[in-house]
């Protein structure tokens, strides 16, 4: 019997370009309040929602002092992100990669550091929620990238060995998580992550359109 195989997609910045929208909103808000936005520190948090190294909402709450908590501010920004993403399509190559994987008998999964209540509505709106054999998010393991636990949970659920999987990522934290899980990782940076260092990635592409799964999986 042949072994199970899987292509694991990150979500934010890989399936849907949420990261550019979020970054631009934070920078706009900081500028409106004449607050310096630390881009370098912010970029280190991409792909890792529990990182405490730089929290824009906390900084705003402390500086503006209008009674809003960091949670209040984040929820407002999140709503603006959702509004701006309405109507946006998956990034180039996402649908093609899903279809190619299925035609080759390869399972597909999402492994995201975000929460399910963030990921699922977007995947449903994009019409691809049912295209994935499993979706693993932060709540499933209570650890986010660069911890490997999200990717390891995908392997566990689908009964796949690390050498029979490929991770598709856009961030340094995601690449590190895949490496720690022992899974080969291909990186497709976006405008927000393009200058990060992706040590250990087996391939770097400018778009998923350029990915040929047959180079990594045989029928």
Steps between C-alpha positions, in 0.01 A plus 500: 500500500635843408570747779291811555643829374401859573558858391462733800405860427559786738204740494587865568717636221505169312137424411369854555706818528376604842845610612541795263156631593572468873844662478368796299218555750732505801738738326212731407361503855843563655560783254164661586607507867855611415648182651811333360418157357783251556484305174799278578349382829158454342636278223646262757147425623368392157373144517501491880190648664614449859828687458528768768801675350292769328129565555365798303165495680671516841723787391201695369301444818789626712565809287149608400340432842139546386362216709536234233681182601749323271227242433253774404750648256592165348134411442443831320803446280399139431157617381665749264724222366197278436320784324800566275541131418139456395504406134872418494590173327758236596857591411625383158564128475303397809206346314728339241716342771195360681364355175836351402543337840156341480563375147813327631321344797677728746312627804479872571499678835523842658738556791455850645607687812178698479175398665230292335247783524739706286603232249173317437279795392762605246537147361121466480467835320774397257311176432789272601420396858388156381809460282718422802520162671572672831552849637719543808511835679638645821220362718580142404843508662513825703838578349570700188791510261799478524389207717461192276184380674252630241673310221550191715127498575425504126727197452336322792145560377574384145743220591782646293874468558705826483687388187167456321394860567580843361428826681424819306591808703557873467667590831823433684306371804310257276816370335659441839188315623506270196870428545445416867225260393743335258291596195649642180380857451457718193477873557296746295561841658255788465557876510512496881740205541713530187809622687495235770765226517362154426780275618433137422230545236555256213366745243401866475241606243356837405153348453326168555427504128861386454469194725513161329394238754624224270853606587436399859235226475468224246163345416 
